[in-house]
Amino acid sequence: MQERRAGGGRGSAPSRMNPMVLPAGVYAPVPTPFDTQDTFDPLRFRVALARWVASPLAGLVVLGSNGEAPLVDEEESDGVIAVAREAIPPGRPLIVGTGRESTRATVAASRRAAALGADAVIVRTPGFFKSQMTSDVFVRHYTAVADASPVPVLLYNFTAVTGVNIGADAVARLAQHPNVVGIKESGGDVAQIAELVAAGGSAFRVFAGSSTSFYASLCVGAAGGILALGCVLPDACAALFDLVRQGAHHDARALQSRLVPLAQLLGNRYGVAGLKAALALVGCDVGPPRPPLVALDAHGRDAVERALRTFSHWPLLNEA
């Protein structure tokens, strides 16, 4: 595994991993548990983390989009990271979402995450001032973050949420930075995945963020996926990854087809509410979404439950 030098931030405790290329495979962007009083629930989080750690996931991502990061304040964020670090053993990457709208705030969040034990940070593109987010702006922003971060940086492109897109030209420039180790591309555009793979080079990891096109993304060179579906069906998602690596494409395509209905429900259809409902249905209660998000209604829960029945013969999260 090719090593890449970590950034030069100071005053932070090191992570429990050597700075290197992140392992290929399936990562779960886990939800943040809240109680009925709309407060972060560390007990629920510890129980859920134990199940994810017992699964074949390559690593875990906290405080990403599925972790409702924009709705979590800085003090709560630090608590989420601390609980996760305590639960996740050495050698299993803990990646923390630290994207903020300003470069300064992103640097500060990345340094705090590193001090709390993050192995890497994942930084979404700023997007409030959409018309001004050019390739040059992205390169300056991420270069400043990577220079200051004590741990490796993953770029994070989620156009459906941010309204901006970081193109292959900017990614090619950023991939030259020794502390920028990869990107999560959450769109389902396989052509863009292929462009990012070509732009980044051999040591740069491209992770798919769309479960519906995971197979196709792996076929064009993605190193794995950071998949909401991996929170609920870690074994099935890991099996798809392994089948592609083994060249068993017929079986891989068949498994991808089975995953699509549930992946669609946990993605664009229901989002965080769908993910939390699915986890509750497999015996992993992570509480309700944080307002203004709302829990699924009965119709939505029934749809998710029907989709889960397709995997009655697969290990679910509660059986890990």
N, C-alpha and C positions, 0 to 999 in steps of 0.2 A: 504494500500500500504506500503510495507516494506521499511523503510528508510535505506540508505547507506551513510556512512560518506564521505564527500568530501575531496579532497586532501589538502595538506598543503601549497600550493603556497601563496606567500605574495604579498602585494602591488596591489591587484586587486579588482575592484568593484565586489560585489556579483551579481550573476544572479538574475532574478526575480522569480525563483522557489526554493523551498526547495530541498536539495540534496536527491533524492529518486529514486526508480525504475521508469524508463520512462514509461508513459502510453502506454498500448497496442493499436494497431491500425495501420493505414496507414499514413506514412510520405512521403512527396514529396521532392526528391533531386533536388532542383530548379536550372535552368540554370542562368548563369550570363549574363545580357544583355550588348551588346556592340553596339556602333553606327557605322556609315559607316567610321569613322576615326579610328576605332579599339580602342576606348576608352570606359571604363566602363560608362554606361548610367544610372545614378541614377533615373532619371525621369521614364524611362521605367520600372525600377525595382520596384519603388513604386506602379505604376499602376498594375503590375502583382501581387505583394505581396498582394494588397488589395483584389484581386480575390481569391487568395489561402486562405487567412485568412477567407473569407466568405464561404468557402467550409467545408465539414465535415472532413478534414484532422486532424489527431492527432497532427501534428507538421510539421516543415519544416527543411530541411537540406540545408545549403548553403556551397559553396566551396567544394563540393564533386566532383566525376568524371563528373557528368552531369553539374556541375558548372564550368567545364574546369579549375579546380584548378591548375594543373601543368602549365597552361599558364597565370596565374594571379600573378602579383608580390606582394610583401608584403604590399606596400602602398595601392595598389588597394584592396587587401584582407581586410584590415582594413576598407576601405570605404564600401565594400559590407556588412560587419558585422554590421557596424553602421547604415546603411540604413535599413537592415533587423530588427535589434533590435527596431528601432523606429516604425516600421510598425506592428510588431507582438505583440499582447497584452499579459499581464501577464497570466500565466497558460497554454499558448500554447508553447510547447518547441521549442526553437531555438537551433539547433545542428549545429556546425561549423566544417568543415573539416580542420584539422591542421596537417595532416601527411606530414612529410618531410623525406629525406633520412637519416639524422643524428638525433640521440637522442637529441642533444643539440638544433638543430633548431626546432624540434617538441615541445620540452618543451617551447621554446620561443614563438612559434606560439600559443600554447595552453594558455599560460599566457596572451598574448595579446587578444585572443578571449574572455577569461573570463573577462578581464578588460573592454571590449566593450559590455559585457552583454550576452554572450553565456550561455545557460543553461547546455550544455554538449558539448564535442568535440568528433569527430569521426576521428580515426587515422588509416590510411591505413598502411599495412605492408610495410616497406622498402624493396626494391627489386633489387637495382642496382647490388649489390654483391650477386647474387642469390645463388651461391653454398655455401656461408657462412651463409645463413639465416636458421640456425637450430632452433629447439624448444627452446634450452637454450638461444640463441641470442634473439629470440622474447620475451621470458619471461623477460630477463634483460632490453630490450628496453622498453617494455610496463610498467614494474614495475617502472622504472625511470620516465616515463611520468606521470603515475598515482600518484606517490609520490609527484610530483611537481605541478600537475594541480590543480587549485583552484575549478574546476568543474568536474563532473563525466566524465569518459572516455568510449567510445564505441570502441571496436576493429573493424577493417574493413578488410575483406578478399576478394580480387578481383583478383583471380589468372590469369584471362584472360588478365589483364592489367599489373600486377606486375611480373608475372611469378613465384611466390612463393605461398605456401599454408601454412597457420597456422593450425596445426592439433588439434584434440580434446584433446590430451595430454597437449599441451601448454595452451589451453583455460581453461582446468580444473584447472591448477595451477593459472592462472591469475584471474579466477573467485573468488578466495579466497581473492583477494585484495579488500578492502572496497570501493575503488574508481573506480573499473572496473565494469561497470553495464550491459554490454552486448556486442553483436557483430552483425555486418551486414555481412551476407554471400551472396555474389553476384553470386556465381555459381548456376546452376540449379540442382545440385546433392542433391536430397531430402534425401538420406542416410546420407550425411554429415550434413545436417540440423539436422536430428534426433540425430546424434552423438553429435553435439554441444549442443542440448537441454539437453541431458543426462549428458554431462560433466559440464554444467554450474550450474545446480541446480535451485531451484524454484525462487530465487530472481534475476536470471541472464536472461536478455532478449535476445532472438535470433530473429533477423529481417531478413526476406528474401529480397534479392535484385533482384530476377528474377520474373518478372510478369508472365512469361509463366508457372511457377510452383508454383505460389502463393497459390493456393488451396491445393495442396499436402503438401506444407510446413506448412500451418496452421494445417493440419490434423496430422502432426507428432510433433506439439507442438510449432511452431514459434509463437511469441507474436504479430506478425504483419509483415509489409513490409515497406521497404524504396524503393519506386518504381517510376521509371521515368514515367510510365503510370499514376501515381497519379497526376502528374503535369497537364495532359490533361483531364483525366477522374476521377477526385477525387471522385465523387459520386458513380460511378460504382465500383471502387476499394474498397471504404468503404462499399458498399453494399455486396460485396463478403466476406469481413471480417465479417460483421454482420451475414450473412447467415450461415457461418460456426459456429459462436458462438451460433446461435439459433438451430443448428442441422439440418438445412434445406439443406442437402447435395445434393439432386437432383437439386435444383435450383442453388446451389453454383457451381456444376459441369457444368451446362449449361452456367452460366455466365462466368466461366473460359474459356470455349471453345470459346465463343464470343470474349473474350479479346485477345486470343492468336495471331491472325494475326497482330493486331496493335502492340502488345507487341514485336513481333519478329522484326517488322520494326524499332521500337524505341530502340531496344537492339542491338544485334550483326550486324544487316543489315546496319543500317544508324547511330546509335549512337546519339551523340549530334546534328548533323545536322538534323536528323530525328525528334528529340524532338523539336527543334526550329521551324522546318517547320510545325509540327503538331500544335504547339501553335499559330503560325501565322494564320493557317487555322481556328482555333476556335476564332479568334479575339484578341489574346494576343500576340502582337508583342514584342519579346525580342531581335530583331536584328539578325545579322548573327553570325556564329561561328567565333572564333578567329583563324587566320592563325597560323599554316599551315592547320587547318581544313577548309573545304570549304562547302558552302551551297549546298543543294540538287539541282540536275538538274531537269528538267521538268518531266522526267520519275519517279524519286523518289517522287516528290511532288504528282504526280498523284496516285502513289501507296498508299501513306499515306492518301490522300483524300478519296480514295475508301474504305480504312479500317475504316475511321472515319464515313462513311455513315451508317455503321452497328449500330451506336449509336445515330442515328438521334432522337430517342425518349427518350434518356437519357439527363439529364442536363450536358452540356459541361462547360468548365471553364468559358466561356464568359457569361453563364447564371447563374453562382453561385450567 
